[in-house]
Structures are given as C-alpha cells and as structure tokens.
C-alpha cells in the first residue's frame, strides 16, 4: 500500500515521529451567497461611484450615500426582510443627461375645519395638521417643510413665490426610476383614520419627466470575481436590463464555464395588466425575474429590493423549497381595486411576469417567482428554466460537486480503468470518479436536492477525453427536486351510500 504523502520526505533518517495533515476528505463548506443592491447615491455624497461596498445597515448606507437616495430606500426595504445576509451595494451617480422626475400637490381649497393631511410620497406617510383659518399658501408651506424634514423621502419640496399654493416635488435622484415615486392621499382610508379635512381640496400631479439611467457596465465590471447570488436591480429600461443580461450571460458572463460565479437579477415592473403582460413577453432570459405590480404606493426600485430580501433567506436555506406564501415587508400593497385576480395573475405567469397576492390584513405574499425565460432559440415554448428554484438548485448542486472534486482530487494522477496500482496511491480512474459522483448524488438526494439516484447511476458517463489524456469528461444526468405548487382534487361526492 502506498501512502500519498505530500510533505513528509522519503529520504528522512532522523528519528522519530512526523505528521502532515490532509483536509481533502473533510471539506463540508458551502458557498457564501451574497446579496448585491444596485442603486444611485446623492450628488452630495463623497463616496466613490461604481465601487462596491459591503454594508451592515440602512443607516450606514444613508451616511455613505445620502438620506433618501435610491440606494438608501432599497437597503431599508431589503433589511426589512433579510438581516442575516452578507450584503453589498453598488453605488451609482446620476449621469450627465439624466433628468429628475417632478410632481406637485396644489392646495386648491383650504379646510373649513381642523383636520390632518395624510400624504404618501413613495409609500412613506407625511402628516400635517390644518385648521380652518389656514390659507392655501400656509398649508402648502407647512406641507413642504414637513416633506423636507423627513429626510428618508426620495424627494425634495419647494414652494415658489408665484405659485405659493403649490408644493413642487423633485426626485433626489435623477432618472426614469423617479417616475415610479407615487403620490397619493389617505392610503389607509377612513378605516385607518385617514381622510382629508372638510372643505379641503388637494390636487396631485404624479411624478413624471424622469429620464435616463446610469451606465451599468463599468460598475458591474468592478465586482471582479466576487459572487453575488441575489441582485436587486432598480432599472427596467431595456438597455439596463440587457447590461445585466450580458453580465450574467451563460456564454461570457457569470454563468459561463470559465467564470462559474452565477447569480440572478430581480426587478419590478409597474403598470396595468396588459402592460405587464406585454413587457414580460418582450423578455426571455433565465437569469432575470420581473415582478408585476399594479399601482402600488411604493416605487419599483423599493419593490425590487424588498422582493430580493423576502426570498433570499429561503433560497439560501433550501433552494428546492417553493417560495409561495413568503411575506414581503417594506412595501405597500396596491389598493384592493388595483389588485389582479387569479386569472390575470395566472396569465402573467405565462408571460414571464412573477406574481404576488395580498392577504385580508394587507400582508403581501409571494405567489410564484419565475424567470422571464419562455421560449427556446427556435421560438418554441420552453419551461426548462421557468421556476427560479431551478436556477438556485443548479447553483447549489454544481458548487457542491465542484467542492468535493477540488477537495478530493486536487492532485491526483489519472489512469485508465482496470489499471493495477497500490491501494492508497494518489491515483484516480474514471470508475473511481464515477463512484464518487454517485455517492455525492445519493447525499444530495438524501438531503432533498435531487431525486432518482438509480436512474442517475445508469445515465452517468465518466470517460478520459480521447484527445487529452489528462482530462476527464463527465455527463451528469441528475434530476432536480420538484416543488408542490398545484394540488388538484376531484371531489366525486355521494348523497347516499352505494348499494
């Protein structure tokens, strides 16, 4: 028997006891599954744009990149759902040529009685008290002051001299994303104690005019070789989505054979049912998820971060377990009249758009998180990459196999099957590798990541490459675990016992 020492020399003659350690059979580590939150910082920030930063709290992000910045709001939403992750942010600056979204609140008629104005700006409530003697100009000034005092808001407020009854709101960050900052009154309604004071009329002009998005290519390039399994993407313009698509590409990106870094992007689309379906059908990518939202008070980019944070803990703990019913915190649900019904949501799931439901108490719950991949290269329907759990199972299983192979076979000599060599030698054959892969598969099966180990063993092929005698080629034919999503029952009842 040959003991494969790596360091104890064969020619040592000095007595007596020598030992070296070999951890090749002891590795049980799993990959670190980081989260990346992409977003803009304020122009007043002194931080370097495009440079990733590891963070531990939303307060830290506010200090580094600005209170009320896109990045600040996104991290607050993410931390509302997940505080156990290793979280990084990718700060971006407002690019030249980008335009800030603007909106307004006009006090058309002052109150005739004392009351409280409840204005929601991007899902955050601002309240002021008004009395019957307040003039429209006074109300506008008070509302503007209250908005500016709430530094977490994504807007600034001004009242100009020639329109003293109107509060003009400007997004703190420039760009198209600012158009999704919703303005509304009394979101919780009479039942929640919110109603406009008697006699008062407030005219809201929604945020519009925001244009442009930062260039993502250089910033994404600065991530280097650090892996990020969960990417919260605030941008839904085609150019930005395609930049992330190239970043995660199977051919030259993070899912390619040479990078093996992986990752998945999460974003949100806001619009009517038909608009959501149309947008989803224009996308077709397995490493991208778009959640469909209809008229929520919370901006799209906040939804993207909240969704990512809501599902990341479950996917880290068990990538095969379905995500349905997980609560999503940090965002406000659409009003009941704006929520989609079952038929509409099911249709969206056939158009590449992920869905959620809203419980009676207003809790937002994941329904089905899918990718936008819908058709193969010939344009035929293809559900192989439909469910996001499939991608995370592939990540987990592939990393597990890699860890075992690189730990156990890192410095092995390779010979053909049926070769004679001393037991314990640092030698491996295709059959030895095959046995190892089958053992790995059974472990994965027992732990609930794959299934049908017998068929796997029959289909597994391990061969020495015909052109390169130092290379082993493997055809891995595993079957991933599935998820219970539909329970169909035919209740064929009887009104009397059978004769």
C-alpha positions, -999 to +999 in steps of 0.1 A: +000+000+000+013+035-009+005+063+014+003+095-006+024+119+015+027+155+001+053+169+025+070+142+046+101+134+026+111+098+016+147+103+025+144+114+061+166+093+085+164+114+117+141+098+143+112+096+151+076+109+147+065+131+118+030+141+107+014+161+079-023+170+077-046+164+047-080+181+047-091+167+013-118+144+029-130+169+055-145+198+034-182+203+041-183+241+035-209+258+013-205+289-009-212+323+006-244+336-011-241+373-011-267+400-020-259+429-043-281+460-042-276+483-072-288+519-068-280+556-071-264+578-045-270+615-040-248+641-057-238+654-022-222+620-013-185+619-011-183+581-017-168+568-049-193+558-075-192+524-092-172+509-064-189+480-045-192+485-007-201+459+020-227+473+043-244+463+076-273+486+080-295+511+062-283+538+085-247+532+072-259+535+036-277+568+045-245+581+059-224+570+030-246+577+000-273+601+012-306+601+032-335+594+008-312+582-020-324+554-041-297+532-025-309+542+010-345+533+002-336+500-013-314+489+016-341+498+041-366+476+022-341+448+019-332+449+056-369+448+064-369+412+051-334+399+055-307+408+080-286+377+080-271+380+046-237+393+035-249+425+017-230+447-007-242+478-025-231+491-059-235+529-058-241+548-090-240+585-096-266+605-116-252+605-151-250+636-173-281+640-194-304+623-168-335+643-158-352+643-124-388+634-121-412+661-108-446+662-093-468+686-073-495+690-047-517+720-051-540+733-023-570+742-044-592+749-015-583+753+022-600+734+050-632+745+067-625+725+098-595+712+117-580+680+104-549+661+093-535+658+058-520+623+052-499+625+021-480+594+009-448+600-010-432+569-024-451+548+002-440+570+031-466+590+050-462+627+057-488+643+080-496+679+090-524+694+110-545+722+094-571+745+109-600+764+093-581+796+094-551+783+074-548+798+039-538+777+010-503+793+009-498+784+046-508+748+041-485+745+011-456+759+031-463+736+061-465+706+038-433+715+021-415+719+054-428+685+066-416+668+035-381+682+037-379+674+074-385+637+066-351+631+052-358+595+042-382+606+015-369+603-021-379+638-030-373+675-020-401+700-018-403+737-027-429+764-028-422+792-053-433+828-049-456+829-079-473+796-071-475+798-033-504+774-030-484+746-048-458+722-034-434+711-062-417+678-056-384+668-072-368+634-071-335+634-052-320+611-078-324+617-115-336+592-140-366+572-152-369+553-119-382+585-103-414+583-123-424+554-101-425+575-069-462+575-062-481+605-047-514+598-030-537+608-001-552+587+026-538+553+015-554+536+046-587+553+042-614+560+068-608+527+085-572+537+090-581+571+103-570+589+072-593+614+054-589+649+040-602+677+063-636+690+055-637+716+027-601+710+016-592+701-019-558+689-029-548+683-065-520+659-071-499+657-102-480+625-103-442+623-107-432+625-144-405+636-167-377+615-152-354+602-179-323+582-183-304+556-163-268+553-152-244+532-173-240+499-155-212+483-175-182+498-157-198+494-123-206+458-129-171+452-141-158+465-107-174+435-090-144+414-102-146+377-092-168+382-061-200+361-064-235+376-058-264+352-059-291+378-053-290+410-073-316+438-067-319+457-099-338+490-098-338+496-135-363+483-160-353+502-192-342+478-219-306+490-220-301+484-183-318+450-183-296+440-212-264+452-194-273+429-165-282+401-190-247+403-205-232+404-170-249+371-161-245+355-196-241+317-200-216+325-228-193+352-215-208+362-182-211+349-147-229+317-157-202+308-183-179+278-180-148+300-171-164+323-145-188+299-126-199+328-104-236+326-111-263+350-097-299+361-105-314+396-111-347+408-096-366+438-108-402+451-108-425+464-135-454+487-126-484+490-149-518+478-159-524+441-165-519+444-203-488+465-199-472+439-176-480+411-200-466+429-230-434+438-212-429+403-200-433+388-234-406+410-247-381+395-223-367+360-225-339+353-200-334+326-174-313+347-150-338+376-147-370+379-127-395+407-131-424+411-106-456+426-119-471+454-097-502+474-104-503+509-090-485+504-056-477+534-035-441+521-032-416+527-061-405+500-084-369+500-070-381+496-035-402+466-046-371+451-063-351+452-031-380+440-008-387+410-031-350+401-031-348+403+006-380+383+011-369+353-009-332+352-003-333+336+032-354+307+019-333+301-011-301+302+010-315+277+034-331+253+009-330+262-028-355+235-036-383+246-013-411+266-031-413+304-023-450+306-023-467+325+007-434+341+019-443+376+032-428+407+016-422+436+040-411+471+034-436+479+006-473+488+004-498+467-015-519+482-043-554+492-033-579+464-035-594+477-067-560+477-084-550+441-073-550+415-101-574+385-099-564+348-102-569+346-140-549+377-146-520+366-124-520+331-140-518+346-174-489+368-163-471+337-152-474+325-188-459+359-199-427+359-179-440+380-150-438+369-114-468+374-091-479+381-055-511+381-035-524+403-008-540+389+024-570+404+041-548+422+066-527+438+038-498+413+040-481+409+007-472+373-001-451+357-028-473+336-052-448+324-078-414+338-087-404+328-122-378+339-147-386+357-179-373+327-200-403+315-221-390+302-255-361+283-269-338+295-297-364+284-323-392+304-306-410+273-292-424+273-257-398+261-232-404+257-194-370+243-185-359+275-168-394+286-157-390+284-119-364+304-101-358+275-077-344+255-106-316+281-111-307+280-074-307+242-073-283+242-102-261+267-084-261+246-052-256+212-068-228+224-091-210+241-063-213+210-042-198+188-069-170+213-075-162+215-038-160+177-035-139+172-067-115+201-059-110+188-024-106+151-030-090+150-065-069+182-065-035+165-070-043+131-084-026+110-112-050+097-138-050+062-152-075+041-172-099+017-156-086-018-148-050-004-142-031-021-114-017+003-087-011+002-050-041+009-028-038+044-012-019+058-041-026+093-053-042+078-084-077+080-098-096+062-125-128+071-143-146+044-123-133+059-090-146+093-101-179+077-111-183+061-077-176+094-061-202+112-082-228+085-074-220+088-037-224+126-039-257+123-057-271+100-030-261+125-004-278+152-024-308+130-028-310+123+009-308+160+017-336+168-007-319+185-037-322+158-063-341+126-069-340+091-086-304+081-078-309+047-096-316+064-130-287+088-123-263+059-118-274+043-151-271+075-171-238+088-156-209+087-180-173+093-169-145+089-196-110+100-202-110+125-231-100+110-264-077+139-274-064+149-240-053+120-217-051+144-187-088+154-189-119+136-176-153+143-193-185+137-173-221+135-185-241+143-153-277+133-158-293+143-125-330+150-118-336+181-097-361+180-068-395+195-077-419+217-058-455+211-048-473+240-064-507+226-075-530+203-056-559+192-078-587+172-063-619+158-079-645+157-051-668+130-065-692+131-036-722+108-030-756+117-015-763+081-005-742+050+002-736+026-026-760-003-028 
